[in-house]
Amino acid sequence: HKVKRILVNPGQRLSLQYHHYRAEVWTVVSGVGTITINDDIKDYKAGEVAVIALGAHHRIENKTNEVVVFIEVQHGTYFGEDDIVRVEDDYNRL
């Protein structure tokens, strides 16, 4: 497994992505994040958990004026950054 603490600034979002070798569990620590998992889009508040299956398209967006902080726990067989397949990206990292 691998654990990350991630901040999403107001008005920002991560790329819509998926992975071949890992699944993830995101726990919102503070703020409200709008999380997309495949076709399901839901607001998650502090203490709420999103379970992202292997291969699921996912992203988090911050539509508020406060920073969103979440903990990402990756589990699987490989955790390299080259296992990020970007479907859509605001920063042109496709």
NUMIPA-997581 format. One record per residue: residue in three letters; x, y, z of N, C-alpha, C in turn; residue number from 0. Coordinates in steps of 0.02 Angstrom, whole numbers, plus 50000, padded with zeros to 5 digits. Example, Ala and Ser with C-alpha at 12.3 -4.5 7.8 and 13.67 -1.06 7.14 Angstrom:
BEGIN
 residuo   n.u   n.v   n.w  ca.u  ca.v  ca.w   c.u   c.v   c.w num
     ALA 50660 49716 50390 50615 49775 50390 50660 49835 50390   0
     SER 50642 49888 50354 50684 49947 50357 50645 50002 50394   1
END
This chain:
BEGIN
 residuo   n.u   n.v   n.w  ca.u  ca.v  ca.w   c.u   c.v   c.w num
     HIS 50042 49940 50000 50000 50000 50000 50044 50062 50000   0
     LYS 50013 50118 49983 50046 50183 49985 49994 50234 50009   1
     VAL 50016 50280 50051 49970 50330 50080 49994 50400 50061   2
     LYS 49946 50442 50040 49960 50512 50023 49910 50558 50057   3
     ARG 49933 50617 50074 49889 50671 50097 49886 50722 50040   4
     ILE 49825 50735 50014 49818 50777 49954 49774 50837 49969   5
     LEU 49794 50896 49946 49754 50957 49953 49729 50977 49884   6
     VAL 49666 50999 49882 49636 51025 49820 49613 51096 49835   7
     ASN 49642 51144 49802 49625 51214 49813 49557 51231 49785   8
     PRO 49526 51284 49810 49461 51306 49785 49461 51315 49709   9
     GLY 49409 51288 49677 49402 51295 49605 49445 51247 49564  10
     GLN 49483 51203 49596 49528 51158 49561 49500 51086 49562  11
     ARG 49528 51044 49519 49510 50973 49519 49568 50932 49492  12
     LEU 49570 50869 49513 49619 50823 49488 49597 50798 49419  13
     SER 49642 50767 49383 49624 50740 49318 49575 50682 49327  14
     LEU 49533 50671 49276 49491 50611 49273 49539 50556 49251  15
     GLN 49546 50504 49293 49598 50454 49282 49575 50385 49304  16
     TYR 49616 50336 49286 49606 50268 49312 49674 50234 49315  17
     HIS 49676 50175 49346 49738 50139 49356 49730 50066 49337  18
     HIS 49785 50037 49313 49785 49966 49294 49804 49921 49353  19
     TYR 49842 49947 49401 49872 49903 49452 49852 49919 49524  20
     ARG 49811 49970 49534 49794 49988 49603 49722 50013 49608  21
     ALA 49694 50002 49666 49630 50031 49686 49647 50082 49740  22
     GLU 49598 50124 49757 49611 50177 49806 49551 50185 49853  23
     VAL 49566 50210 49912 49515 50231 49960 49532 50302 49980  24
     TRP 49483 50347 49970 49493 50417 49987 49451 50434 50048  25
     THR 49482 50464 50098 49446 50487 50158 49454 50563 50162  26
     VAL 49398 50598 50159 49399 50671 50163 49413 50691 50235  27
     VAL 49464 50733 50245 49484 50756 50312 49452 50823 50328  28
     SER 49450 50868 50278 49418 50933 50288 49393 50960 50221  29
     GLY 49342 51001 50226 49311 51029 50167 49259 50982 50137  30
     VAL 49235 51001 50078 49187 50961 50041 49214 50951 49971  31
     GLY 49225 50888 49953 49250 50871 49886 49196 50837 49845  32
     THR 49190 50857 49783 49144 50824 49736 49183 50769 49702  33
     ILE 49166 50707 49717 49204 50650 49692 49163 50614 49638  34
     THR 49197 50602 49582 49169 50563 49527 49200 50494 49528  35
     ILE 49158 50443 49527 49181 50374 49519 49138 50344 49463  36
     ASN 49168 50336 49405 49132 50316 49344 49075 50366 49332  37
     ASP 49012 50344 49332 48956 50390 49318 48925 50418 49381  38
     ASP 48952 50401 49440 48924 50424 49504 48962 50486 49527  39
     ILE 48926 50541 49538 48956 50603 49562 48921 50622 49627  40
     LYS 48961 50632 49681 48932 50645 49747 48978 50690 49787  41
     ASP 48949 50734 49829 48988 50775 49875 49005 50734 49937  42
     TYR 49068 50736 49957 49092 50701 50016 49117 50752 50066  43
     LYS 49096 50745 50128 49116 50790 50183 49168 50756 50227  44
     ALA 49196 50794 50273 49246 50768 50319 49220 50704 50353  45
     GLY 49262 50652 50352 49245 50588 50382 49214 50539 50333  46
     GLU 49194 50562 50275 49163 50517 50226 49217 50485 50182  47
     VAL 49202 50424 50159 49251 50383 50123 49225 50364 50055  48
     ALA 49268 50371 50004 49253 50349 49936 49298 50289 49920  49
     VAL 49267 50235 49897 49304 50175 49879 49308 50172 49803  50
     ILE 49368 50171 49776 49380 50174 49704 49410 50107 49682  51
     ALA 49371 50070 49644 49392 50004 49622 49446 50009 49568  52
     LEU 49485 49957 49561 49534 49952 49508 49500 49965 49441  53
     GLY 49528 50011 49401 49502 50026 49335 49446 50077 49333  54
     ALA 49420 50098 49390 49365 50147 49391 49392 50216 49373  55
     HIS 49355 50252 49332 49372 50321 49315 49353 50365 49375  56
     HIS 49399 50407 49397 49386 50446 49458 49422 50513 49457  57
     ARG 49394 50559 49497 49424 50625 49509 49391 50656 49570  58
     ILE 49424 50708 49597 49394 50749 49649 49398 50821 49627  59
     GLU 49345 50859 49642 49342 50929 49624 49322 50969 49686  60
     ASN 49351 51029 49691 49334 51073 49747 49293 51132 49719  61
     LYS 49228 51130 49731 49183 51183 49708 49171 51236 49762  62
     THR 49207 51232 49818 49197 51277 49874 49252 51329 49878  63
     ASN 49249 51370 49930 49300 51422 49941 49351 51401 49994  64
     GLU 49347 51339 50017 49394 51313 50067 49435 51256 50037  65
     VAL 49497 51249 50059 49539 51194 50036 49508 51127 50057  66
     VAL 49510 51079 50012 49488 51010 50028 49551 50969 50041  67
     VAL 49551 50933 50096 49607 50889 50113 49580 50818 50117  68
     PHE 49614 50771 50084 49593 50701 50090 49655 50656 50093  69
     ILE 49644 50597 50122 49696 50546 50127 49680 50493 50075  70
     GLU 49730 50478 50034 49723 50427 49983 49764 50366 50004  71
     VAL 49731 50309 50009 49766 50246 50023 49761 50204 49960  72
     GLN 49819 50191 49930 49822 50149 49870 49837 50078 49891  73
     HIS 49803 50030 49859 49820 49960 49872 49817 49922 49806  74
     GLY 49864 49878 49796 49870 49841 49734 49939 49812 49726  75
     THR 49961 49806 49664 50026 49774 49651 50080 49822 49628  76
     TYR 50061 49885 49610 50110 49933 49586 50084 50003 49600  77
     PHE 50128 50048 49622 50107 50115 49643 50143 50172 49608  78
     GLY 50176 50158 49553 50213 50209 49517 50167 50260 49484  79
     GLU 50193 50321 49476 50154 50375 49446 50138 50360 49372  80
     ASP 50175 50315 49341 50161 50297 49272 50101 50251 49264  81
     ASP 50069 50234 49320 50006 50195 49317 49945 50242 49319  82
     ILE 49955 50305 49306 49899 50353 49302 49882 50360 49228  83
     VAL 49822 50338 49210 49797 50347 49142 49748 50404 49144  84
     ARG 49768 50461 49115 49725 50521 49118 49676 50521 49058  85
     VAL 49612 50525 49074 49559 50528 49024 49545 50601 49006  86
     GLU 49549 50644 49057 49536 50716 49049 49579 50752 49100  87
     ASP 49611 50807 49079 49656 50842 49125 49657 50917 49110  88
     ASP 49646 50957 49161 49645 51030 49153 49715 51059 49139  89
     TYR 49767 51019 49151 49835 51043 49143 49870 51012 49082  90
     ASN 49831 50982 49038 49856 50952 48975 49911 50901 48985  91
     ARG 49903 50858 49037 49952 50805 49049 49929 50739 49018  92
     LEU 49884 50740 48971 49859 50678 48940 49917 50639 48911  93
END
